[in-house]
């Protein structure tokens, strides 16, 4: 594998990493939207393995950012032990837009860890070695700023059966774009992996796309600022997740391309968080093929360090730390 160093999750135990942690703090953030069937197990396993009541564990807080779920995601996550925030309720004075990147950006305003690991809420077949694997490079190598997960990615269809390997947007969009515009990142196995970890100081200095462009943006920003030496990859083994309909992949692709192009000086739509572009797709209807137009969010949030946090919010965050 390329990147600064290739790690395996099995290289480090929680106990060994705890010795390396020192006085640094760790936040695990779980972005979630309509994931009531899986989010509780994700939260419970992380808390059980890494969080101590006295605050002396490898992980200091587990925070779920709920993105307008219509099911019981927030309730079951809270019952499982996570601190839960609604994305739209975090700093409402800053407004709210839909998207995964929005949830990750807002998480910076309600967490306090020096190191932040992002773990998706829809995991089915996984282990808490995801957390130790993501944190290890940051704890053992001060040059590493960003850690990207690498894994086998079988997908589960609507009936629960395993089907083709995931990563279609990676292979059809992200990897060709990198080959053309950032060949120095050719060694990154899964540039869009949803599990990653980063130093807060780095992440809060980056502009953050509000949608699915967040992962490619963090990768490119780290590469442009720190070079390939600032990026590590860790093999987590196997990650099973649910299937995305093929027509939703176009929306993801637009957001990935918009974020990537902006980082080479090509602006698609405005930089305002609410900026959108119209994606036209087609489906057969009564009159033949009919256009389906979707406004896709391509805006970005400014670096979090430019957003002043009210003193009472900072106190509340630290008081709520687990």
C-alpha positions in Angstrom: 0.0 0.0 0.0 1.1 3.6 -0.6 0.9 6.5 1.8 3.3 7.2 4.6 3.1 3.8 6.3 1.0 0.7 5.8 -0.4 -0.6 9.1 -2.6 -3.5 10.1 -5.1 -3.1 12.8 -3.7 -6.2 14.5 -0.3 -4.5 15.0 -1.5 -2.6 18.1 -3.6 -3.5 21.1 -5.7 -1.1 23.1 -3.4 -1.5 26.0 -0.3 -0.7 24.0 -2.0 2.4 22.5 -3.2 3.6 25.9 0.5 3.7 27.0 1.2 5.9 24.0 -1.8 8.1 24.5 -0.3 10.3 27.2 -2.4 13.4 27.9 -3.9 13.5 24.5 -7.7 13.1 24.2 -9.7 11.0 21.7 -13.2 11.5 20.3 -15.0 8.9 18.2 -17.7 10.4 16.1 -20.5 8.4 14.5 -22.5 10.2 11.8 -25.9 8.7 11.5 -29.1 9.1 9.4 -31.9 6.5 9.8 -29.6 3.8 11.2 -31.6 2.6 14.2 -31.0 -1.0 13.4 -27.2 -0.7 13.6 -26.1 2.4 15.5 -26.7 1.0 19.0 -24.4 -1.9 18.4 -21.6 0.3 17.0 -21.9 2.6 20.0 -22.1 -0.1 22.7 -19.1 -2.0 21.4 -16.9 1.1 21.3 -17.9 2.2 24.8 -17.5 -1.3 26.2 -14.0 -1.8 24.8 -12.5 1.7 25.2 -14.4 4.1 27.5 -13.8 4.0 31.3 -16.1 5.8 33.8 -13.0 7.5 35.3 -12.1 8.9 31.9 -8.8 6.9 31.7 -9.7 4.8 28.6 -8.4 5.0 25.1 -11.5 6.8 24.0 -12.7 9.9 25.9 -16.1 10.4 24.2 -18.4 8.7 21.8 -20.6 11.2 20.0 -23.4 10.5 17.5 -24.3 13.3 15.1 -27.9 12.6 13.9 -28.7 14.0 10.5 -32.4 14.5 10.5 -33.3 10.9 11.1 -36.9 9.9 10.7 -36.6 6.8 12.8 -35.3 6.1 16.4 -31.6 6.5 15.6 -31.1 9.3 18.2 -33.0 7.5 20.9 -31.3 4.1 20.5 -27.9 5.7 20.3 -28.5 7.7 23.5 -29.7 4.5 25.2 -26.6 2.8 24.1 -24.5 5.4 25.9 -23.5 7.9 23.3 -23.7 11.6 23.6 -26.2 12.5 20.8 -26.5 15.8 19.0 -28.8 16.7 16.2 -26.8 18.3 13.4 -29.3 21.0 12.8 -29.4 21.8 16.6 -25.6 22.4 16.8 -25.0 26.2 16.5 -28.3 26.9 14.9 -27.1 30.5 14.3 -24.8 29.0 11.6 -27.7 27.4 9.8 -28.1 23.8 8.7 -27.8 21.9 5.4 -28.2 18.2 4.8 -25.2 15.9 4.3 -22.6 13.7 5.8 -19.9 16.4 5.6 -22.2 18.8 7.4 -22.4 16.3 10.3 -18.7 15.8 10.5 -18.0 19.6 10.3 -20.6 20.3 13.0 -19.0 17.5 15.2 -16.0 19.7 15.6 -18.2 22.2 17.5 -19.4 19.6 20.1 -16.3 17.4 20.6 -13.0 18.1 22.2 -10.6 15.3 21.3 -7.1 16.1 20.1 -7.6 13.1 17.8 -10.9 12.3 16.1 -11.9 9.0 14.6 -15.0 8.8 12.3 -16.9 5.5 12.2 -20.0 5.0 10.1 -23.2 3.9 11.8 -24.3 1.4 9.2 -21.6 -1.2 10.0 -22.8 -4.8 10.0 -19.7 -7.0 10.0 -16.8 -5.2 11.8 -14.9 -5.1 15.1 -13.6 -2.5 17.5 -10.2 -3.1 16.0 -11.4 -0.4 13.6 -10.9 2.1 16.4 -7.5 0.9 17.5 -6.4 0.6 13.9 -7.4 4.1 13.0 -5.8 5.7 16.1 -2.5 3.8 16.1 -0.7 5.7 13.4 -1.6 9.0 15.0 -0.4 7.8 18.4 2.9 6.3 17.2 4.0 8.7 14.5 3.8 12.5 15.0 4.2 13.1 11.2 0.9 11.4 10.4 -2.0 13.7 10.2 -4.7 11.6 8.5 -5.4 7.8 8.6 -7.4 6.1 5.9 -9.0 2.7 6.4 -8.5 -0.1 3.9 -10.8 -3.1 3.9 -12.6 -5.7 1.9 -16.0 -4.3 1.1 -18.7 -6.8 0.4 -22.2 -5.3 0.1 -25.5 -6.5 1.4 -28.6 -6.3 -0.8 -32.1 -5.6 0.3 -32.7 -9.3 1.2 -29.5 -9.5 3.3 -27.5 -11.5 0.8 -23.9 -10.6 -0.1 -23.4 -9.2 -3.5 -20.7 -7.5 -5.5 -17.8 -5.7 -3.9 -18.5 -2.1 -3.0 -16.5 1.0 -4.1 -18.2 1.9 -7.4 -17.8 5.6 -7.0 -14.2 5.1 -6.0 -13.4 3.1 -9.1 -15.4 5.1 -11.6 -14.8 8.6 -10.2 -12.3 9.1 -7.4 -9.5 6.9 -8.7 -9.6 8.3 -12.3 -9.6 11.9 -11.0 -6.6 11.2 -8.8 -4.8 9.6 -11.7 -5.3 12.7 -13.7 -4.8 15.4 -11.1 -3.0 14.0 -8.0 -0.9 11.0 -9.2 1.0 11.2 -6.0 -2.0 9.7 -4.3 -2.2 6.6 -6.6 -1.1 4.5 -3.6 -4.2 5.3 -1.6 -6.3 2.1 -1.8 -9.7 3.5 -0.7 -9.7 7.3 -1.0 -13.4 7.5 -0.1 -13.4 5.1 2.9 -15.9 6.2 5.5 -13.7 5.2 8.4 -10.8 7.6 9.0 -9.0 9.5 11.7 -7.4 12.9 11.8 -5.6 15.3 14.1 -8.1 18.0 15.2 -5.6 20.7 14.5 -5.4 19.7 10.9 -9.1 19.0 10.4 -10.2 22.3 11.9 -8.0 24.1 9.3 -9.7 22.6 6.3 -12.8 23.7 4.5 -15.4 20.9 4.6 -17.8 19.9 1.8 -21.3 19.4 3.2 -22.0 16.2 1.4 -20.1 13.0 0.4 -17.1 15.1 -0.8 -15.8 15.3 2.8 -13.5 12.2 2.5 -11.8 13.2 -0.8 -11.5 16.8 0.4 -9.7 15.7 3.7 -7.4 13.5 1.7 -6.5 16.2 -0.8 -6.1 18.9 1.8 -3.8 16.7 3.8 -1.7 15.8 0.8 -1.4 19.3 -0.4 -0.4 20.6 3.0 1.6 17.8 4.5 2.6 15.6 1.5 2.1 11.9 1.2 4.1 11.5 4.5 1.2 13.0 6.3 -1.1 10.1 5.3 -1.2 6.6 6.7 -3.3 3.6 5.7 -4.5 0.8 8.0 -5.9 -2.6 6.9 -9.0 -3.2 8.9 -9.9 -6.5 7.3 -13.5 -6.7 6.3 -16.3 -4.0 6.3 -19.8 -5.0 5.3 -22.4 -2.4 4.7 -25.7 -2.0 3.0 -26.2 -1.5 -0.8 -26.7 1.9 -2.2 -29.1 2.1 -5.2 -27.2 2.8 -8.4 -29.2 6.1 -9.0 -28.0 7.5 -5.7 -24.4 7.0 -6.7 -24.7 9.9 -9.2 -25.4 12.3 -6.4 -22.3 11.0 -4.5 -20.2 11.3 -7.6 -21.3 14.9 -8.2 -20.3 15.8 -4.6 -16.9 14.0 -4.9 -16.1 15.7 -8.2 -17.2 19.1 -6.9 -15.0 18.8 -3.8 -12.0 17.5 -5.8 -12.2 20.1 -8.6 -12.5 22.9 -6.1 -9.1 21.8 -4.8 -7.5 22.3 -8.2 -9.1 25.7 -8.6 -12.2 24.8 -10.5 -15.3 26.0 -8.8 -18.6 24.3 -9.5 -21.4 26.2 -7.9 -20.8 28.7 -5.1 -18.8 28.1 -1.9 -21.8 28.9 0.2 -22.9 25.9 2.3 -26.3 25.9 0.6 -24.9 25.9 -3.0 -26.3 23.2 -5.3 -26.0 22.0 -8.8 -28.8 20.3 -10.8 -28.2 16.7 -11.6 -30.4 15.3 -14.4 -31.0 11.6 -14.5 -33.6 9.6 -16.5 -36.2 7.0 -15.9 -38.8 5.5 -18.2 -42.2 6.8 -17.7 -45.6 6.9 -19.4 -44.2 9.3 -22.1 -40.8 7.6 -22.6 -37.7 8.5 -20.7 -38.4 11.4 -18.4 -35.9 13.6 -16.7 -35.5 13.5 -12.9 -33.7 16.6 -11.6 -32.1 16.6 -8.2 -30.4 19.6 -6.6 -27.2 18.3 -5.2 -25.4 20.1 -2.4 -21.9 21.1 -3.4 -21.2 23.9 -0.9 -18.6 23.9 1.8 -18.2 25.0 5.4 -15.3 27.2 6.3 -12.4 25.9 8.5 -13.8 25.3 11.9 -11.1 27.3 13.6 -12.6 30.4 12.0 -15.9 29.8 13.8 -15.9 31.2 17.3 -17.5 28.8 19.8 -19.5 30.4 22.6 -18.0 29.9 26.0 -21.1 28.1 27.3 -21.0 25.6 24.5 -17.3 24.8 25.2 -18.2 24.2 28.9 -21.1 22.0 28.0 -18.9 20.0 25.6 -16.3 19.3 28.2 -18.9 18.6 30.9 -20.5 16.0 28.6 -17.3 14.2 27.9 -17.5 10.5 28.6 
